[in-house]
Amino acid sequence: MDIAALSMMMSTTQVKQQASLSVMDKAIGDAESKGNQMVEMLEKSIPHPDLGNKIDLRG
């Protein structure tokens, strides 16, 4: 194998690795964002601690 072919092969491998890392970084960012949204949604869905503790029996 000559130097030019070896250089092209190494360059192609490096580009593939960089693309793979970029895709993984994007996936991690999306997962973190969706996780944060889920936490916010769960925090908003927690009822007020005083609601439902007393019943008004007078009519």
C-alpha positions as CSV (number, residue, x, y, z in Angstrom):
1,M,0.0,0.0,0.0
2,D,1.4,3.4,-0.9
3,I,1.6,6.5,1.3
4,A,-1.3,8.3,-0.4
5,A,-3.7,5.4,0.0
6,L,-2.8,5.0,3.6
7,S,-3.2,8.7,4.2
8,M,-6.7,8.6,2.6
9,M,-7.7,5.6,4.6
10,M,-6.6,7.2,7.9
11,S,-8.3,10.4,7.0
12,T,-11.6,8.6,6.2
13,T,-11.4,6.7,9.5
14,Q,-10.8,9.9,11.4
15,V,-13.9,11.6,9.8
16,K,-16.0,8.6,10.6
17,Q,-14.9,8.7,14.2
18,Q,-15.6,12.4,14.5
19,A,-19.1,11.9,12.9
20,S,-19.9,9.1,15.3
21,L,-18.8,11.2,18.3
22,S,-20.9,14.1,17.1
23,V,-24.0,11.9,16.8
24,M,-23.4,10.5,20.3
25,D,-23.0,14.0,21.7
26,K,-26.2,15.1,20.1
27,A,-28.1,12.1,21.5
28,I,-26.7,12.7,25.0
29,G,-27.8,16.4,24.8
30,D,-31.3,15.3,23.6
31,A,-31.6,12.8,26.4
32,E,-30.6,15.3,29.0
33,S,-33.1,17.9,27.7
34,K,-35.9,15.3,27.7
35,G,-34.9,14.3,31.2
36,N,-35.0,17.8,32.4
37,Q,-38.4,18.3,30.8
38,M,-39.7,15.2,32.5
39,V,-38.5,16.4,35.9
40,E,-40.2,19.8,35.4
41,M,-43.4,18.0,34.4
42,L,-43.3,15.8,37.5
43,E,-42.7,18.7,39.8
44,K,-45.7,20.6,38.3
45,S,-47.9,17.5,38.8
46,I,-47.3,17.2,42.5
47,P,-50.5,18.4,44.3
48,H,-50.4,21.1,47.0
49,P,-49.6,19.5,50.4
50,D,-52.7,21.1,52.1
51,L,-55.2,20.1,49.5
52,G,-57.5,17.2,50.4
53,N,-56.6,17.2,54.1
54,K,-59.8,18.7,55.4
55,I,-63.4,17.9,54.5
56,D,-66.2,20.5,55.0
57,L,-69.1,18.5,56.4
58,R,-71.4,21.5,57.0
59,G,-74.0,22.0,54.3
